[in-house]
């Protein structure tokens, strides 16, 4: 556990620290956490700047109740297109 906890900030993992929500300035997490409402206010340039250094996690958005079927999967893209899977 000590090898994991050495990166903790104020006894919390970096993505739980308030700095994980900073767009500018120092941040200790590789994850930028925001709400759906705040994400809608980000400019494309801000999103690109965040993605240059971190992943973006958007919380608080309701997901539609859908089945795991052909129709739901087809919303992600063509079901007949070739896909490359990293690491395969």
C-alpha positions in Angstrom: 0.0 0.0 0.0 2.8 2.4 0.7 3.9 2.3 -3.0 0.4 3.5 -3.9 -0.2 5.9 -1.0 3.1 7.9 -1.6 1.2 9.9 -4.3 -1.7 10.7 -2.1 -2.5 14.3 -1.4 -3.9 15.1 2.0 -4.6 11.4 2.5 -6.6 11.1 -0.7 -5.8 9.7 -4.1 -5.0 12.5 -6.6 -8.3 12.1 -8.5 -10.2 12.7 -5.3 -8.3 15.9 -4.4 -9.9 19.2 -5.4 -6.9 19.9 -7.6 -8.3 17.2 -10.0 -10.9 19.8 -11.0 -8.4 22.6 -11.8 -8.1 23.5 -15.5 -5.1 25.7 -15.0 -2.4 25.6 -12.5 -0.9 22.6 -10.6 -2.8 19.3 -10.6 -1.7 16.1 -9.1 -4.0 13.8 -11.0 -3.9 12.4 -14.5 -7.7 12.6 -14.4 -9.7 15.8 -14.8 -13.1 15.3 -13.0 -16.0 17.6 -13.8 -19.8 17.5 -13.9 -21.9 17.5 -17.0 -23.0 21.1 -16.4 -19.4 22.3 -16.0 -18.2 20.3 -19.0 -20.8 22.0 -21.2 -19.2 25.4 -20.4 -15.7 24.3 -21.5 -14.5 25.8 -24.7 -13.0 23.5 -27.3 -9.6 25.0 -26.6 -9.9 24.2 -22.9 -10.9 20.6 -23.6 -7.9 20.2 -25.9 -5.6 21.7 -23.2 -6.9 19.3 -20.6 -6.6 16.3 -23.0 -3.0 17.3 -23.6 -2.1 16.2 -20.1 -5.0 14.3 -18.6 -8.1 12.1 -19.2 -11.5 13.7 -18.7 -14.2 12.1 -16.5 -17.7 13.6 -16.6 -19.9 12.8 -13.6 -23.6 13.2 -13.0 -24.9 12.6 -16.4 -28.0 10.3 -16.7 -27.5 7.4 -19.1 -30.4 6.2 -21.2 -31.7 2.8 -20.3 -30.8 0.7 -23.3 -30.3 -3.0 -24.0 -27.0 -4.5 -24.9 -28.1 -5.4 -28.4 -27.3 -4.7 -32.1 -29.3 -1.5 -32.1 -27.5 -0.1 -29.0 -24.1 -1.1 -30.4 -24.8 0.5 -33.8 -25.0 3.9 -32.1 -21.3 3.6 -31.5 -20.5 3.0 -35.2 -20.9 0.6 -38.0 -21.2 -3.0 -36.9 -19.6 -4.3 -40.1 -16.5 -2.0 -40.1 -13.2 -3.6 -39.3 -11.9 -2.5 -35.8 -8.4 -2.6 -34.5 -8.0 -3.5 -30.9 -4.9 -2.2 -29.2 -2.7 -5.0 -27.8 -4.2 -7.7 -30.0 
